[in-house]
Amino acid sequence: MTDNTEYRVKLEIFEGPLDLLLHLIRKNEVDIFDIPISLITDQYLQYLDMMKALNINVAGDFLLMASTLVHIKSRMLLPEQGEDKEEEEDPRTEITRPLLEYLRLKEVAGELSERDMLDRDVFKRHLYGDYISQFEGEEVQLDVNLFQLMDAFKRIVEQRLPDATLIYVADTMTIKDKIAFIIERLRQETTIFFTDLFNESRTLSEFIVTFLALLELVHIGMIRVFQPGPDKDIRLMAHFMDNEENDNG
Amino acid sequence: MAKSLKLILEALLFSSDKPLTVKDFHPCLPDAELSDIKSALKVLEHDYEVLDRSFTLKEVAEGYQFRSRSEYGSYILRLLQTTPNRLSRPATETLAIIAYKQPVLRHEIERLRGVDVGGILKTLLEKDLINIMGRKELPGRPLIYGTTKRFLEVFDLKDISSLPKLKEIKDFGAEEYEPSKTSSDNGLDKEIHETDSEGGAAD
């Protein structure tokens, strides 16, 4: 089972750098028109480190945004030059504008998904019906985004292993084992709290293995993740109960 | 006339699983005037509305289609033993960009979402919600994307101009996201040049 230490979670990061920025802005409750660039940049870079430590493939988009943030930060530190201060654009516009565009886009997408959607809300007459095949290859539904999960994970590590450093040591528990373990628990309890998931974990590497197992399960659609509200405990729900027969093939 | 035009149209709609347009009816009813077909459809639509049944005749995707009312969806799902049709949030966002900005290039979508959309485009193409409209005459001949009739059908839209109008967020970046009309093409060209200078127009 030694090859399991090489196991990499191929988690597709649908969330991009703009999602991370919005997450940080909301979390810190700051004004999008007056972003404290130093604070947000520092936190953004911390997330990137964390993603790398977790073996999550950090896309180039994230690095590009990091360099943009650092660049803006440095421009903010420079003394303003020349007389025409009013002419000069706030360096932060470079991220504020795309963020606002993105927010608007999210709003539009929200309106779109609230419409009476065919095969969700309304149905047409079906003459040669094979609905089941139509929905195969469905995308994974994630009710909690990656950054919320990472926050929750960070909190747990900080609470339970205050002096932890991120060194990965090959351990007895593999991701495969952990996946089987989580599934077994969900089979018994249907829903469990995110924090309870880590009750049996003792070392940081075990924490990480548990977390990666969770991400993998979300990715392959075996479980669904919910957060009732910001700062509420994240809950995991089995998503394999009703269609088990179909999926076990 | 023995059989009323309205009832013939009703029979055709009843036996079809896709929205039928006025043009679809024409080969079945070569003698009928298009304008008569149109007005008969309007009457039929109204008839079903007044009947207040569990389904209606909806004008959708440039045609007409019988579809159930949303309050009965959960029962139908049980009958079909399936999960509701779903589109993830990132896919919906990508679709929204394409709907409002079409004809649109991939790197434009990526500029707005700030992330690679290759996988999502593939999904949307597979679901027949978007299609490739052609290639832009630019270095690399990038593909141009637009929405399909299926998109209109799935999202309960009569035609592309009936997309909901956009509210503005505090007058910022207000020039973006107008539903595509003739003016959208100019906007697209302008942005292409901007991105070109950064060397971003590959594929």
Interface residues (C-beta under 8 A of the other chain):
Chain A: E12 I13 F14 E15 G16 P17 L18 D19 A59 D61 M65 T96 R97 P98 L100 E101 Y102 L103 R104 L105 K106 E107 V108 A109 E111 L112 S113 R115 D116 M117 L118 D119 R120 D121 V122 F123 K124 R125 H126 L127 Y128 G129 Y131 I132 Q134 F135 G137 E138 E139 V140 Q141 L142
Chain B: F14 S15 S16 D17 K18 K58 Q65 F66 R67 S68 R69 S70 G73 I76 L80 Q81 T82 T83 P84 N85 R86 L87 S88 R89 P90 A91 T92 E93 L95 A96 I97 A99 Y100 R111 L112 R113 G114 V115 D116 G119 I120 T123 E126 E153 V154 F155 D156 L157 P164 L166 K167 E168 I169 K170 F172 G173 E176 Y177
